[in-house]
Amino acid sequence: MSEEKGVTRRSLLMGIGIAFNAIVGVAIAVPVIGYLLSPVKKKSAYNQWISLGKLDQFPEGQTRLADFVNPFKRAQDGETANTPCWVRRVSTDQFQVFAINCAHLGCPVRWFPQSELFMCPCHGGVYYADGARASGPPERGLFTYEYKVEKGELHINAGLMPTLADQSKLVVIDGKGKSPCLG
Ligand code: FES
């Protein structure tokens, strides 16, 4: 009888010990797994493909101004949520989509078709038609957005602001394969 009680008490304590260890294990594992997966979660949270319009809005060999609404717009953003960018159509399915901001201190650059240059009004930064730095204080070329062509429209990944940290060159044409983008 007392042996039976002993077995029951032992198995009860064993069960409590296992349950306690399981709780502690889960409490440690959840934040560690969350930390390890955070880059993946962050990337997918900021993936926001937005259409800039039909392809025929962007004639081949030309650079046109386009704009889109910031996908993370808040009520207080008002007009500032409208974000411009420069679209250069290199060939039928090759584009470059430049951030409007100068790579020096962020002033909006303007495209001058006569000279085929982007110029920055703030400190005289100049860029070639392909976004490469030509002269002035910027230390690099213009930042570019990831783009893809889908159902006859040009889309950019507007959730990921182009920065030095994320200058991937992903180009997807109608969901088929990948090819390197210019610049
Ligand atoms: S912000 Fe463009 S050159 Fe300084």
Residues whose N, C-alpha, C, O or C-beta is under 5 A from the ligand:
A	BS01	FES	C102 H104 L105 G106 C107 C120 C122 H123 G124 G125 P137 P138
